Amino acid sequence: MGATLCCYALWSGTSTREDFLSTSLALLICAAMASLFLLSETKQETVTSGWRALDRGLLKLAAIAFLGLFAEGAMAD
């Protein structure tokens, strides 16, 4: 998303500083909105033995990170 915003800003003729600031602001807003869903407090269950289920927020964050890095690698190829 950041690369798309930067490309559009550069294409529209803005300066590099304006491009960087507008892209940073847009990504900051996206991160703030995503953190509402990913960083919610949940009741912790105590498990005495065996496998422990992973936190849903952690799994969502891992999926977003994996897909973002996968897309970044696909664009570079």
C-alpha positions in Angstrom: 0.0 0.0 0.0 2.8 2.4 0.8 4.5 1.8 -2.6 1.2 2.5 -4.3 0.6 5.7 -2.4 4.2 6.9 -3.1 3.9 6.1 -6.8 0.7 8.0 -7.1 2.0 11.0 -5.2 5.1 11.1 -7.4 3.1 10.7 -10.5 0.8 13.6 -9.5 3.8 15.9 -9.4 4.3 16.5 -5.6 7.7 17.0 -4.1 9.5 14.2 -2.4 8.9 15.8 1.0 5.1 16.1 0.4 5.1 12.5 -0.9 6.8 11.2 2.2 4.6 13.1 4.6 1.3 12.2 2.9 2.3 8.5 2.6 3.4 8.4 6.2 0.2 9.9 7.4 -1.9 7.5 5.3 0.0 4.5 6.6 -0.2 5.8 10.2 -4.0 6.0 9.9 -4.2 2.5 8.5 -2.0 1.1 11.3 -4.1 2.9 13.9 -7.3 1.4 12.4 -5.8 -2.1 12.2 -4.5 -1.9 15.8 -8.1 -1.6 17.0 -8.8 -5.1 15.8 -5.4 -6.7 16.4 -4.6 -5.4 19.9 -7.8 -6.0 21.8 -7.5 -7.3 25.4 -9.0 -10.7 25.9 -9.4 -12.9 28.9 -6.4 -15.2 29.3 -7.2 -18.8 30.0 -4.8 -20.9 32.1 -3.7 -24.1 30.5 -1.9 -26.6 32.8 -0.5 -28.9 30.2 -0.6 -29.7 26.5 -0.7 -27.4 23.5 -1.8 -23.9 24.0 -4.0 -22.2 21.4 -2.4 -19.1 19.8 -4.0 -15.7 20.3 -6.3 -14.7 17.4 -4.7 -11.2 17.2 -1.3 -12.7 16.9 -2.4 -15.0 14.1 -4.0 -12.1 12.3 -0.9 -10.0 12.6 1.2 -12.9 11.3 -1.1 -13.4 8.3 -0.9 -9.7 7.4 2.9 -9.7 7.8 3.2 -12.8 5.6 0.9 -11.6 2.9 2.5 -8.2 2.8 6.0 -9.7 2.5 4.8 -12.1 -0.1 3.3 -9.3 -2.2 6.5 -7.2 -1.8 8.5 -10.2 -3.1 6.1 -10.7 -6.0 6.5 -7.1 -7.0 10.2 -7.3 -6.9 10.3 -10.3 -9.2 
